[in-house]
Amino acid sequence: MVTVSSEFLQMWIATLFWPLTRILAFLVAAPIFSHRALPNTIRLGFGLVLTLVIIPTMPDIPPLSIFSMNGVLILTQQILIGAAMGFSLRIIFAAVEMAGHTSGMTMGLGFASFFDPQTQGQSTAIGQFLVVLSMLIFFAINGHLMAISTLADSFQSFPITADPSFRLNPYKIALWGGKIFSAGLMISLPIVTALLMANMALGILTRTAPQLNLFGIGFPITIGLGFLVLMLALPYMLQPVQRLMYESMSFMQEIAQPVTATPAN
């Protein structure tokens, strides 16, 4: 008769449970993997298979009970690390969506907004177009494979441990969040600049010829000029979006670091 001790059973469960927690937290937070069109059962099955593949390459896991205080601490660490890595990748798509939202509002397409089930909020047509385009770029550069590889490497860089000197670096995460505004502004800058010049010209034209209907000629000009500049700028958006995605992969490897003791004076 085969007998299994409770210590061995707890160790086996912990070896599977803690890596699965980090992977599922990443899948829930990361874009594309967390899309609502993907059923939760498929996401859970993918996370389980990925965990079974990564476990043989992981460093040794501390022999602690998952119900102990240290076990709860490790569980919290895994959730935070996985969610932070997914958040760092989501920042890029949020920046692209902000660029599309800014461009659409400047073009006068603020009325062409609809409910986005992914973000649970209103989104403009230009924003959704740029997000879909960035998703295609993400798949074209094998970004999904790079993200999974970075997640697997994180168990070597940030091993599962109850060491209190191991923590996330919230300062780096906060600075990376600023990419939403800086990158979004840089991507939308050509369209916003062209439309600003067009609005200034329309303002001067309205002052010199007050009988002209500004709303009758302004909307077609701004919308047409916006689409024209967007068409001309699309080929040049490829490299900035790719660079941002590569930067997000590098940042995923640097979101956590050990706390270094400050030398005494």
C-alpha positions in Angstrom: 0.0 0.0 0.0 1.4 3.4 -1.0 1.3 6.0 1.7 1.9 9.7 1.2 2.9 11.9 4.1 1.2 15.2 4.7 4.5 17.1 4.4 5.2 15.6 1.0 1.6 16.4 -0.1 1.9 20.0 1.1 5.2 20.4 -0.7 3.8 19.1 -3.9 0.8 21.4 -3.7 3.0 24.4 -2.9 5.3 23.6 -5.8 2.3 23.8 -8.2 0.3 26.5 -6.4 2.7 29.3 -6.0 4.1 29.4 -9.6 0.5 29.0 -10.9 -0.5 32.1 -8.8 2.1 34.3 -10.5 1.3 33.0 -14.0 -2.5 33.5 -13.5 -2.0 37.0 -12.1 0.1 37.8 -15.2 -2.6 36.4 -17.5 -5.3 38.4 -15.8 -3.4 41.7 -16.0 -1.6 41.4 -19.3 -3.4 42.6 -22.5 -4.5 40.1 -25.1 -4.1 37.2 -22.6 -6.8 38.9 -20.5 -9.2 39.6 -23.4 -12.8 38.9 -22.5 -13.3 36.8 -25.6 -11.0 34.3 -24.0 -12.9 32.0 -21.6 -11.7 31.7 -18.1 -11.4 27.9 -18.5 -9.1 28.3 -21.4 -7.0 30.8 -19.5 -6.8 28.6 -16.5 -5.9 25.6 -18.5 -3.2 27.5 -20.4 -1.8 28.7 -17.0 -1.7 25.2 -15.7 0.1 23.8 -18.7 2.6 26.7 -18.6 3.2 26.0 -14.9 3.9 22.3 -15.5 6.4 23.3 -18.2 8.2 25.9 -16.1 8.4 23.9 -12.8 11.3 21.7 -13.9 13.5 24.8 -14.6 12.7 26.6 -11.4 15.0 26.9 -8.4 14.1 25.0 -5.3 11.0 26.2 -3.5 11.2 26.6 0.3 9.5 23.8 2.2 6.7 25.9 3.7 3.1 25.2 4.2 0.7 27.3 2.1 -1.4 28.0 5.1 1.4 29.4 7.2 2.2 33.1 7.6 5.2 32.7 5.3 3.0 30.8 2.8 0.6 33.7 2.7 3.5 36.1 2.3 4.8 34.1 -0.7 1.3 34.0 -2.2 1.0 37.8 -1.9 4.4 38.2 -3.5 3.5 36.0 -6.5 0.3 37.9 -7.1 2.0 41.3 -7.0 4.9 40.2 -9.3 2.6 38.6 -11.9 0.2 41.6 -11.8 3.0 44.1 -12.0 4.5 42.3 -15.0 1.1 42.2 -16.8 0.6 45.9 -15.9 3.9 46.9 -17.4 2.8 45.4 -20.7 -0.6 46.9 -20.6 0.9 50.4 -20.3 1.9 50.3 -23.9 -1.6 49.5 -25.2 -3.0 52.2 -22.9 -0.6 54.7 -24.4 -1.6 53.7 -27.9 -5.3 54.0 -27.0 -4.7 57.4 -25.4 -3.0 58.5 -28.7 -6.0 57.4 -30.7 -8.4 59.0 -28.2 -6.5 62.3 -28.4 -6.4 62.2 -32.2 -10.1 61.4 -32.5 -11.2 64.1 -30.2 -9.0 66.7 -32.0 -10.4 65.6 -35.4 -14.0 66.1 -34.1 -14.8 62.4 -33.8 -15.6 62.6 -30.2 -19.2 61.7 -31.0 -18.0 58.5 -32.7 -17.4 56.7 -29.4 -18.8 53.4 -28.2 -18.7 51.1 -25.3 -15.5 49.0 -25.1 -16.2 45.7 -23.2 -12.4 45.2 -22.7 -11.8 48.4 -20.8 -15.4 48.8 -19.5 -15.5 52.4 -20.8 -16.1 54.6 -23.7 -13.6 54.4 -26.6 -13.3 56.3 -29.8 -13.1 54.7 -33.3 -9.6 56.0 -33.9 -8.4 54.7 -30.5 -9.8 51.2 -31.2 -8.2 51.2 -34.7 -4.8 52.0 -33.2 -5.2 49.4 -30.5 -6.1 46.7 -33.0 -3.1 47.8 -35.1 -0.8 47.6 -32.1 -2.1 44.1 -31.3 -1.2 43.0 -34.8 2.3 44.5 -34.4 2.6 42.7 -31.1 1.8 39.3 -32.7 4.0 40.2 -35.7 7.1 40.7 -33.5 6.2 37.5 -31.5 5.5 39.7 -28.5 3.3 37.0 -27.0 6.2 34.5 -27.1 8.6 37.1 -25.7 6.2 37.8 -22.8 5.8 34.2 -21.9 9.6 33.7 -22.1 10.1 36.7 -19.8 7.6 35.3 -17.4 9.4 32.0 -17.3 12.7 33.8 -16.8 11.3 35.7 -13.9 11.4 32.6 -11.7 15.1 32.7 -12.1 15.5 36.4 -11.5 12.9 36.6 -8.8 12.7 33.1 -7.3 9.9 32.1 -5.0 11.1 32.9 -1.5 9.8 34.2 1.8 12.9 36.5 2.2 11.6 39.8 3.5 14.4 41.7 1.6 12.7 40.8 -1.6 10.1 43.3 -2.8 8.7 45.1 -5.8 10.0 48.5 -6.7 6.9 50.8 -6.7 9.0 53.8 -7.8 10.0 52.1 -11.1 6.4 51.0 -11.7 5.1 54.6 -11.1 7.7 56.0 -13.5 6.8 53.4 -16.1 3.1 54.5 -15.8 4.1 57.9 -17.1 4.7 56.2 -20.5 0.9 56.4 -21.0 1.1 60.2 -21.3 4.6 60.7 -22.8 4.3 57.9 -25.4 0.6 58.7 -26.2 1.4 62.3 -26.8 4.4 61.5 -29.1 2.3 59.1 -31.2 -0.6 61.5 -31.6 1.7 64.6 -32.0 1.6 64.7 -35.9 -2.2 64.6 -36.1 -2.6 67.0 -33.2 -0.1 69.5 -34.7 -1.7 69.3 -38.2 -5.2 69.8 -36.8 -4.0 72.7 -34.6 -2.7 74.5 -37.6 -5.9 73.8 -39.5 -8.0 75.2 -36.7 -5.9 78.3 -36.5 -6.3 78.8 -40.3 -10.1 78.3 -39.9 -10.2 80.8 -37.1 -8.4 83.4 -39.2 -10.7 82.6 -42.1 -13.8 83.0 -39.9 -12.6 86.4 -38.7 -11.9 87.6 -42.2 -15.2 86.2 -43.7 -17.8 86.1 -40.9 -20.5 85.0 -43.3 -18.9 81.6 -43.7 -20.4 78.8 -41.7 -17.6 77.5 -39.5 -19.5 74.3 -38.6 -20.4 73.6 -42.2 -16.8 73.7 -43.5 -14.8 73.1 -40.3 -15.8 69.5 -39.5 -15.2 68.1 -43.0 -11.9 69.8 -43.2 -10.6 68.7 -39.8 -11.9 65.1 -40.2 -10.5 64.8 -43.8 -7.2 66.3 -42.8 -7.0 64.1 -39.7 -7.6 60.9 -41.8 -5.0 62.1 -44.3 -2.3 62.8 -41.7 -3.2 59.4 -40.0 -2.7 57.6 -43.3 0.7 59.4 -43.9 1.9 58.8 -40.3 0.9 55.1 -40.0 4.1 53.8 -41.6 6.2 55.8 -39.2 4.3 54.6 -36.2 5.7 51.1 -36.6 9.1 51.7 -35.1 8.0 53.8 -32.1 5.4 51.1 -31.1 7.9 48.3 -31.6 10.4 50.2 -29.4 7.9 50.7 -26.7 7.0 47.0 -26.7 10.7 46.0 -26.5 11.1 48.5 -23.6 8.1 46.9 -21.8 9.8 43.5 -22.1 12.9 44.9 -20.6 11.0 46.6 -17.8 9.2 43.3 -17.0 12.6 42.0 -15.9 13.3 45.0 -13.7 10.1 45.6 -11.7 11.4 43.8 -8.7 14.8 43.9 -7.0 16.2 43.0 -3.6 16.3 45.7 -0.9 20.0 46.7 -0.6 21.0 47.7 2.9 22.2 51.3 3.2 25.8 51.4 4.4 26.2 53.1 7.8 28.2 56.3 7.8 
